[in-house]
């Protein structure tokens, strides 16, 4: 490990509760109602970097205090359990809480306290939760700026999901890192500011911490499916105690890009019991030596696999798109044959698709 490695234990048990945070804890503990949930909105940012880096942000805003947030803040004097909050809406997050490490890291600057709650590394993704508390006025657009980095890797992607509540923000950050040989990873996160549509509050926060890898069962793959000038190449699938992680590459025929501008290959999954799962990707990058600008490597994470399932089938699909005029886009969906994984035997095979599964999302109120 490098010299920047930070021992988590040094930070535990040595943090005092700032007065302003304690006031918020006490106030939130007495809230009884929550405003209706808003639909999630997706934001796409592309930071300038040597590699093509994709950043995904999802924000769900509540305009009044969340009772779940108030309860967890009241139960723990400094650090709460953000996984439990998001698990109310996102299936499969509870195992993250069970297998994660307690960070208990907190820093206050400019009247804003940022605290890292829990973290877990499953050999494919580093996931950690955080809370932001302040007496400053925050609206539904509030978010933290500054992308977390891994000290062992350069040009990695990061996805950030957050929820705005009365008095602060709770969130989950995920950094893909596909390396089964690494027993521990070191994370560096230097938030720049808490940003809103009306104001930006800058501060001086910097976190460095290490996370041990969970035991996992990786399966190396070399399976390809091709359709319409696009190939999806599965390279690895990893079953862990908390998730199923898939690594794959999209390989694009240059002729396709003579007509279309962008290609985005995604996955959906179904087990042998009939359960259908969403498989959101964590981000993608086109590294040096790629055949085209759209030859992206992707990692995707599926949560909530039924423990009784014995096989899992991954269904690739892709959207190709182009700009046809100002503010006018054209797109087309491509569906492929599927990859069936026998989890008992540790084998995989390509199967013909007759009925493409559909993941039914729950409707939320406007």
N, C-alpha and C positions, 0 to 999 in steps of 0.2 A: 504494500500500500504506500501511497505517497505521503509526504510530510504534512499535507493539509488535512489528513484524516482526523476527524473529530470524534472523540469518545462521547457517546450519548449519556453515559452514566454521570459524567461530570456536571451535566446541566440539571440532573434530576434532584429534586428536594432543596434547591437553592434559590427559588424564585419567589419574590414577594408579590403580593397583590397590590397593584397601583390603586390609589384611592378612586380615581375616575372609573376604573373598571369595576371596582366593588360596588359603586353606586349603580352602574348599569345592571349588574347581576341582581341586586336587590329589587330594582325597579321592574326588570323583566319577569321576575319570579311571580308577580302578582297579575300579569296579563292573563286573560281567560279566553279571548277570542282571537281569531285570525282572519285576515281578509281572504277573499277568494283567490285561488291560484291563477296565475297567468300562463298562457301558452309559452312554451320555451321558444326562444328565438336564437338562431345560429349566426355567429359572426365569424367572418374569415379574415385573418390578417396574415400577410406574408412578410416576415422580417427580412431585411437585406442580409444575406449570408452567402458564403461560398457555395454551399449546397442549396438545393431548392427545398426550403423548409416550409412546412404547413402547420399553422397554429389554429386550433379550434377552440372557440369559447362559447359556452352555453350559459345563459343566465335566466334563472327563474325568480321573478321579483314578487315579494309580498309586501303590501303597503302598510301592514300593521304587524305587531309582534307575533311570532309563531309560538304557540304554547309548548311545542316540543323543544324549541330552542330555549325558552324560559326555564323549562324543567331541568334540562341538562346543565344549564348554567348555574341553577340553584343548587344542584346536587354536588357539583365539583367547584371548588373555590377559584380555580384558575383555568384549567383545561377541561373541555367537555368532550363529547363523543360525536363528532360530525357524521361519521359513518351511519350512526343510528338515525340521524335526522334525514339524510338522503335516502336511507333504506325504506322510508315510508312511501317513496315514489318510485324507486328504482330497484327492481327485483335482483337479488343476488349479492347485495352489498353487505349483508350481515356477516358472512364468513370473513370479509375483510376486517371487520371489527375484532373477530375472534382470533385471527392469526397475526394481527398487526403488532408493532412495537410501540410502546408509549414514548413519545419524544419529550413532552413537557418543556418546550423551549418558548420563550416569550421575550419580546423587546418592545419598548415604548419610545416613541419619538413624535414630537409635534402634537402631543395629545392623542395619539393613535397607538393602540396596542395590537400588534400582530403576534399570534401565538400558533405554533405548530403542535398539533394534537397527537396524531398517530401516523405511522408509515409502515409500508409493507413492500417487499421486493420479491416477485415470484419468478425471476429469471428472464422475464420478458418486459415487465413494466415496473417502474417505481411509482407508487401511489402514496400521496400523503395529504392529510387534511389540515385545515387551518381555520382560525377565527380572527376577525377584525372587530374590535370594539372601540368606540369613541363617543364623545358627547357632541361632536361636530354634526351638522345637519347633512344627512345623506339621503339621496332620492333613489328611485328604482334603477337608475343607470349606474349606480356605484359599483366599482370593481377595482381590484388592485392591478397595477402595472408592474412589469418586470417578470421575465420568463425564467423559471428554474433551470439549472444546468447540472449535468453530471461531470464530476472532475475527471472521470475516466474516458469521456467521449466528447467529441466536438461535432457541432452542427446537428445535434439531436432535435427531435420534435418535442412539443409539449402540448397537452390539451388541458384546459382549465374549465371547471364547472363551478358555478357559485350561485348562492341564493342571498338576496338582500332582505334583511330583517330589521326591525326597529332597533336602532342603536348599533348596527354593525353589519357584517357580512360573514357567511360561512362558506367554505369552498373545498374542492378536491382538485389537486393537481396530479397529472399522470405524465411520466416521462418514459417513453419506450427505450429499453436497453436489452437487446436480445443477445445474451451471453451466459450460457449455462455453466461456464467454467469459473465465473466470478462468484466468490463466496460472499462478498460484501461490496456495496457501492457507496460512494460519497456524493452527497447532494449539496449544491450551493445555490441559495436563493437570496437575491438582493432586491427586494421590492423597491420600486422607484417612488411610487405615489399611490394614494387612494384617489381615483379619478371619478368625477361625476360630470354630467352634461353642463353643470353650472359652475363647477369649481374643481380645482386639483390641489390636493394636500400632499406636499412632498415631505419626506422624512428620511431618517438614517437608520435603516434596518438591514441586517445581514445575518443569514443563517448558514451554518455548515454542519452537516450531521451525516452519520453512517447508518446504513440499513443492511442487516444480514439477509441472505437469500433463503427463501423457503425451499423445502424439498419439493421436487417436481419429477414428472415423468415425460421427458421430451421424446418426440418421435420425428426422426429426420424423414423428409418427404422429397420426392422428385416426380411430381405428377402434374401434367399440363392438360388444359382444355382450351380449345381454340374456336372462335366464332367471329365472323365478320371482320377479319383483319386484326383481331385482338386475341392475345394469349394470356391466360392466367396461370402462373406457375407456382404451385404450392411447394414451399421449401421446408416448412416445419410446423408441427402442432405440439403444444405443451399443455398437458393436463396438470393442474395444481389443485390444492385444497380450496382455492378461492375462485378459480376461473379457468377458462380454456383460452389459450393464446395461439393465434395463427399468424404465421409469417408467409407472405406471398409477394410475387412480383407481377406487374402487368407489363407485357411486351407488345409494343405497338408497331404494326406494319407502317413504314414511312408513307406509303400510298394513302393510308387512312388520314394522315395529317395534311394531305394536300386539299382535303375537303373540310375536315373538322379541326377545331382548335384545341380542345381539351378532352381528356379521357380520365374516367374515374371508376375504377373497379371496386366493388363492394361485395359483402357476403351476407347471407342469411342462413340459418341452420335449423335442422329438425332432427329430433331423436327418434328412436324406434318406438317410443310410446306415443308419438304424435305431437309432442310439444314443439312449438316453433319459437325460435329465439332470435332476438336482434343481435347483430354482431358489428357494433360500430368500430370503425378503424380509429387508431390513435394518431395517425398522421402518416405522411409518406415523404420520401426524398428521392430525387434522381441524382445518383452519385456519378463521379467521373467515369467515363468509359461506357455510359449508357448509349444504346443505339439511337434513341430519339429523346427529345426533351420530355416526353410523356412516359418513359420507361421507369415508372416509380416502383420502389420497394415499399410495401405497406406492412404494418402490424395491426391486428384487430383483436379485441378482447370480448369474449362472451361470458356472461355471468349467469348464475342460477341454474346450472345444469341439474336436471332431475337425478338424484342419487341412484334411482332404480334403472336408469338408462344404460344400455350395453353397447349401443352404437350411435354415432352422430354423423349426419350427412351435411356437408357444407355446399351451399348453392351459390356459385358466383354469378353476379350480374354487373353490368357496367352502363354508365351513361356517357355518351359522347355528345359534345355540344360545340356550337360555333356562334359567332356574332354575325347576324345577317344585315343589320342596320343599327343605327344608334338606338340604344335601349331596347333592342329586339334580339331575341336569342332563339335558336333552333336546337333541339336535342332529340336524341333517340336512345332507347334502351335496348341492350343486348343481353340475352340470357344464354347460359352455358350448360353443359352437362355438369354433374355434381361429383363431389368426392365423398365417398362413404368410408368412415373410419370405424373399424371394429375395435372397441376399447378393451375387450377381453383378450383378444388375440394379438393386439398391437399391429394390425394390418390395415391397409388402405387400398381402395380401388376406385376407378372412375366408373360411374353408372349413368345410364341414359335417363334424362328427366322427362317424365310424362306430365306431371302436375307440379308447377312451381309453387312452393309454399308462400303464404302471405302472413306477415307478422301483424297482428291486430293491436294497434296502439289504443290506450284508453284516452277518451276524449276529456279534455279539461275545459273549465269555464273560461270565457273571455274576461 
